[in-house]
Amino acid sequence: MDKIKAIAALSALGQDTRLEVFRLLVRAGPDGLPAGEIGALLGAVQNTMSAHLKVLDHAGLVRAERDGRMIRYVVDMTGFRDLLAYLMEDCCNGKPELCQPVIKAVTCDC
């Protein structure tokens, strides 16, 4: 991931509703959620939620998948991983043991 893409991803997550959407989709896992359900769960109107989802999609953090007539959104784990890798690229100045608490915190037992 380059600096421009990292800034876009961080900017997308720097807004309250978009951060909540992203966290909701992380919890939803690989099945994701339909756009309408995301809006209902977060109490947002359709056009506003659509705009937030579009920003997250353009930032490479979520992706839209057509499921019949509905659009389902899932976290783009590659984009998420690339953002974390970019942020930790120069971690600990050659002392990887200092990064272990961070790595452990972002590793799940999924």
N, C-alpha and C positions, 0 to 999 in steps of 0.2 A: 504494500500500500504506500502511495506517495503522500506527501504533505497535504496537497490539495484535497485528496479523497478523505484523509483523516479529518481535516477541518470540516468538510461537508458532513461527515458522520457525527462528529462531536456537536456541530451546530444543530443537526437534526435532533439529537438527544438532549440538547440544551433548552428544550421547551417542555413544560410540564405535561401536557397531554401526550405528546409524542413519546416522552420517556415512559409514561404509564402504558401506552400501547405496546412499546417494545418489551417492557417487563411482562406484560400480559401474554404476549406471543412467546416469549421465552418459556413461561410456565406452561403454555399450551403444547409445547413440543413440536414434533415433526408434522402433526396433523394440522396445526394452525387453527385459525378461526375464520368464519365468514365475516366479511366486512360489516354486515348489519349487526351481527352478534357483538363485535368489538364495540361498535357505537352504543349499543344497548347496555352493555356491561359498564361502560365508562360514562354513560349519560350524555353522549354527544350527538348532535344532529348529523344527518347523513352527509350533507355537503361539507361540513367542517371536518368530519372524520375522514372523508375522502381526500381532502387536501392534506391532512396530516399523514395519511398512509402514502400518498404520492411523494411527499418529502422523504419519508423513511425509505421508500423504494428507490428513489433517485440517489440517496446516500449509500445504497448498497447494504442496508441493514435488514430489510424485509423484501420478500418477493411475492408477487401476486400469482395465484394459480387458479385457472378456470376449473370450476367443479359444476358441470352442467350449466345452469343459468346463473349461478352465483360465483362470486370471486372470493377465494379463500386466501388469507394472508398467513405466511409463515416466516419465521426468523431466517434470514440468510446466514447460516452458521459460518460460511466461508468469509463473508464480509465482517461478521462479528469477530471471528478469529483474527482476521487481518488487522482489524483496528487494535485489538489487544496486543498483537505482535508488534505493531508499529509503536504503540505506547511503551512497550517494554524492550524495544530493540537494543537500547544501550544500557539496560538495567544493571546497576550495581558495579559499573566500571570494572568488569572482569572478576567480580566476586559473586558468582552465582548463588552461593549459599545465602546471601542477603536477600535474594529474590524468592527464596523458597516459601515464605509465608504468603506472598502474593499468589504464587503459582498454586499453592495448596487451596487458597481461598476461592480461586476461580475454577478449580477442578471439581466436577460433581461425580457422584456415584450413579450416573444415569445408565 
